[in-house]
Amino acid sequence: MKILILTHLAPFPQNSGYPIVVGNTIRGLINSGHQVSLFSLNPQKQKGSHTHAADELISQINYYCHYIDTSISLKHAFLSLFNHKLYTVDRYYNAEFERLLIKEVQSGEYDIIQFEGLFVTPYLLSINKFTKAKLIYRAHHIEYLVWERLAKQKNDPVKKLYLRMIAKRIKQYELQQFDLFNAIAVFTNQDKETIQQYSSAKIPVEILPVGLDLSRYQPDYRKTEFPSLFFLGAMDWMPNREGIEWFLDHFAAELTDGDLRARFYVAGNDIPERFDDYEVVGKIYIHGEVDDALEFVNTKAIMIVPLLSGGGMRVKIVEGMAMQKCIISTSLGAEGINYQQGENILIANTPQEFYRAIKRCITDENYCKRIGLNARKLVEEQHDTHKITERLVTFYQHTLSA
């Protein structure tokens, strides 16, 4: 098959969930003998050096990257309140990228064109005019639910009202897009049910979990500092910032001077400067982006995922499981993962539940190891990229024959 993948940011370097998923998808398809082209929008701030593995992948595909400024303009954001435009999505539209994309579609004779998330859907109608390819939408999460959940977390009535309004507009737009595709892929059953609830066209929806190349995940417990806690995630995503602030506000004192004394490491790209205020020498570390994410994970013991909003499947949890980490997450953070509470992950939704889970973990190293070993088994059974790619190819074939 000949496949074109569209993304709203380049999946290089692969330092967060979206790039990891896209990169693993491309690798799996190439290894299965398919031809892959990748057309990416790429915000200027996402420019970065490629790793050797990324350069090797790029050499095997037809790759075009179009730099675009998606930084938020307060003027345009304000005007969108009154002109009913969806600025959240519209800022990813670029006329030159559209022109080049249409040219590629006309000459490429693709079988499948896959849209990776909502922010590349502004190009859907134009592409559809110039191709007979089947159009696939992969929902990394349901975008409007992210905004609805963010609104629920806000106490400020003005912020709550604003977020609710944005969520309502995104919902109207997002639900319209679902019915314009030939088929949809999702990571979780929750997202499948949401789409089917609102889709009037009864579009086929397939659950395809996050897949990892497990040969890259080689845990070495000899390097692990015990006890230690860590968080790793892209901090330009609002639910991550919100969640880690909530956790630090509740537990910073306990971690430094209370009953939960263990070093806590926070890492991820685009950490706001205000997080420096949480840093305590020798106790709480605010790292920013790390050079080798897997090595960072390898050296820490207990992964904290205090997600209060958001959606979809958290790639970092699946990666943490692959690295045999003991993970403490909210039920929302672990959404879509076929976990067993207390067996391969610990679920905590309140400060009291987080406290008890952390206390148990930092005082019982063997318990943490057992949780981590069971987590790795789960990933081997259900998230191996080779198995996921086979299911993806079958999904494509069914779509083509429909």
N, C-alpha and C positions, 0 to 999 in steps of 0.2 A: 504493500500500500504506500501511497504518497501522502504525507501528512504535513499540514501547516499548523503551527502552534503560535498563538498570539498572546503576548503578556504585557502587563502595564509597567513592569520593571524588569530589567535584565536579570536572569538567574545566576549571575556571576558578580562577585563571589557568592558561594552558597553558604551564607551565614545566618539565614533565618528560614522560617517554615516554607514560605511561598517559593523562594529559589530552590530549596532542597527538593520539594515535591516536583517542580517543573524539571529540574535537572535529572532526577531519578527516572521520571517518565521518559525523557528523551533517551537516556542511556538504555533503558529497557527496550524501547522500540527499535533502536539501532541494533542492539544485540539480537533482536528477533528478525533482523533482515529488512526492516522497513526504511524508506527514505523520509528524512525529517528536515523541514525548514522551520526556522524560528525567527519571527518578526517581533521585536521588543521595543516598546517605549522605554525610556530610561531617564528618570529625573536626574538633573545635574548632580544632585547631592549623592546619588547612588554610584557615581563613578568610582571605580576602584581597580586595583591590580588583580589580574587573574592568577589563579594557582596553576600549576602544571596540569592538574587533572582537568581544570576548566578549559585550558587551551587545547588539550587533547580532544575534549568533547566538541569544542567549537570547530575543530578541523574536520570533523566527521559530518557536519551538517551545513546547510545553506543558512547563514546567519546574517541578519541585518538588525542593527541597533540604532534607534533614532532618539537622540537626546532631546528632552522636552522639559520646560520649566513648569513644574506642578506646585510650586510654592504657593501658599495661600495668600491671596490678595484680600486685605480687609475690606477694600472698596467693593470688589466683586462679590465677596461673601455677603456684605451688607445689602447690596443691590438685589441679590438673589432672593432676599426676604420678600421683596415686593414685585419682582418680575416673574416669579414662579418658575425660574430656571433651577435645574438641579446642579448647583455649582460643584458639589462633591464629586460628581461624575464628569461634568462638562469640562473641567480643567484638564482632563486627559485626552481631549480631542485636539488633534493637530492636522491641519489641512494638507500639509506636505506629506506627512506620514500616510494619510488616507490615499493620496495620489499614488505613492509608491506601492502601497499595499494592493490597490486595485490593479496596478500594472503587473504585480507578481501573481495575483490570483488569475488574471486573464491568460498569462503565459505558462502557469505552473501545472495545469491539469491535475489538480489535487483530488484525492478521494475523500479526505477528511480535513476539515478546518476546525480546529479546537480553540475556543475562547476561554482563556484562563481567568475567570472571574468577571465581576460586573464592570470594572473600569475599562475594559476593551470593547464593551458592547456598543459604544457610540459609532463603531465602524461596521456594525452588523448589517444594516440596511443597504449600505453602499456595496459591500462585498456580495450580498445575496443577489444583486442585479447582474453580476458578472461571473457567476460560477454555478456549476451543477453539483459541486461537492456537497456532502452531507455536513451540516453544521452542528457541532457538539459544544455544549456549554458545560464547563466544569465549575461547580459552585464550591469554592474553598470554604465558604460559610454563607449563611443567609444574611446579607448586609443589613437589611432593615432591622433585624433582630438585635444586631450589635448596638445600634443606636437606641432602640427601645430599652435595652437593658442598661445602657449608660444613663439614660434619662431617669430610670428608677433609682439609680444610686445617688443622684444629686439631691441635696437638700435646698440649694439655692433655687427659688421658684422661677427666676428668670432663665437660668441655665436649663432647668428642667423643661420649661416651656419651649425653649429654642431647640433642644435635642428631640423633643417629641415632634415638633414641626418638621425637622429634618428627617426623622424616622418615617413620618407619614408620607413625605414626598418620595423618599427612596423606595418605600414599599410599593407605591403606585407604579413607579417606573420599573422596579425589579420584577414585579408580577407580570407586567406586560412583556418583558423580555423572555420570560420562560417559554411562552407559547410561540415564539418566533424560531425556535431551534428544532432540529430533527430528533435530538435526544439530549439527555442531561446526565452527567455523572456527579455524584456527591460522595462525601467521605463518611457520612453518618446516616443512620436510619431516621434520626430526628429531622434532618434536613430533607430527606426524601418525603417524609410525611407532610412537612410544611409545603413543599412544592406541589405535591399531589392534591393537597387540600384546596389550593388556589388555582391550579392549572385547569382551564376549561377545555384545552385541546387534548388532554390525556397523553401528553408527551411521555415516552419511555424514560424512566429514571432508574439508573443503576448505581448501587452502592459499591464503591471501590475504595477501600481504606488506604491510608498512607502506606507506601512501600519503601523499604530501606534496603540498600545493598549491605548485607550484614557482614561481609568481609571487611568493611571499613570500620566496624565497631568491635574493637578488641579490648575489653575491660582488663585492667591489671590492678587488683586490689592492693598490691604491695605499694602502690603510689598514693593510695587514698588516705587523706587526713581524717581521722575519726576521733571525736565527733566533729562534724562540720556541716553547715547548711549552705545551700546555694540556690540562686535564681539565675536563669539564663534565658533571655528573650529580647526580641526587637522592641526597643522602648519608644520607637516612633509610632507604635500601635497603641492607641489610647487605652484599651482594656488592660494591657500589660502595665502601663504606668499607673493606672488606677489601682490595680490589684496589689502591686508591690508597695505603693504608698500606704494602702490600707494595712498591709502586713507590718510594715515598719512602724506605723503609728501605734499599732497594738502591741508589738513585741520588742521594739528596740531596747526598752528598759530591762525587760526580762532577759534578753540576750547578753546584755552588757553587765548587769548588776543583780539579776534575779536568779530564779531557779532553772532557767534554760540556758545557762552559760555555755555557748558554743560559738565559734566564729561563723559569721554569716557573710557570704560573698555574693555581690550583685554584679552581673555582667550582661552586656548587650549593647548594640549600636544605638546611637542617638539618645543617650541618657541625659535628661535635662540637668542644668547646672544646680538647680535647687536640691537635687539628691545628694550633693556634697555635704549638705547640712546633717545628713543622717550618719555620715562616716564617723567612726570612733576608732582611734588608733589601736591596732591589735585585736579589735573585736568585730567591727562592721566595716567591710571593705566595698567601696563603690569603684568597680574596675573600668567601666566602659566596655568597648569592644575588645575582645581577646583575639590574639593571633591564631590560636588553634582551639576551637570550641570543644572538640572531643577530648583533647588533652586536659583542658580546664575541667570538664565533667569528670574525667578519670581520677582527678586528684581530690575530688570532694565526695562526701558520703551521702547526704540526704537532700533531695531536690524538693524545693518548695514551689508550688504552683497555685497562688492565691487568686485565681481568676474569678471575678465577680460579674463580668459581662463578656460579650464576645459570642463565638459560636464556631461550628465546625470541629475538626479534629486537630488537637494541638500536636504539631510535629515534634516539638521539643520534648513532650512527654514520651512519645514513641521512641525518640532517640535516647532519652534517659533510661527507659526500660531496656533498650538494646545494650546500654552500657552497664546493666545490672545495678542500677541505682534504686535505692529505697525512695519512693516518691510520695509526698503528702500533697494532695490536690483537692480543690473543691470539686463537687460533682459536675459542675459546669465545665471546669477545666478538663476533666477526663471524659467529656461527652464523646460518644461514638466508639470508645475503646471498650472491648469486650472483657472488662476487668472483673476480678472478684475481690471485694472489699476485704482487707486484712490478709489476703493471700498473695496478691502481686502488686498491690497499691494500697495506700491509706487515704480514705476520703474524709475531709474535714470541711464543714461549711460555716462554722461559727468560731469565734475566738477561743471558746472553751474547748472545742473539739481539736483545733490546731494545737492548743497548749498540751492537751493530753497526748496527742500523737507525737509531738516533738519530744516531750518528756520521756515517753517510752523508747523512742528511737535513740536518743543521745545516751541513754543508760543501758542499752542492750545491743551490742554490736552484732551478735549472732542473729538476732531478730532482723536487723537491717539487711544482713547478708542473705537471709532466707527470702525476704520480700524481693530483693534484687534478682536472685537466681530465678525465682518464679516469673518475674517480669520478663526476663530474657527469653524464657521458654515461650511465653505468650507471643512475643514479637516473632520468634522463629516460626511459630505455627501460623500466624495470621497477618504478618506484615512483611514477609520476604518479597523483595521487589520482583523477583522472577515469577512468583505465583501471581502477583498483582498485575504484571504486564500481560501474562497469558489471559487473564480475565478481561483486561482492557482491550486486547486485540479481538477477542470473541465478541465483546460489546460493539466494537467498530464493525465487525463482519455482519452482525445482526442488523445494525443500523443501515448498512449498505444494501442489504437484501430486502429491507422493509419496503 
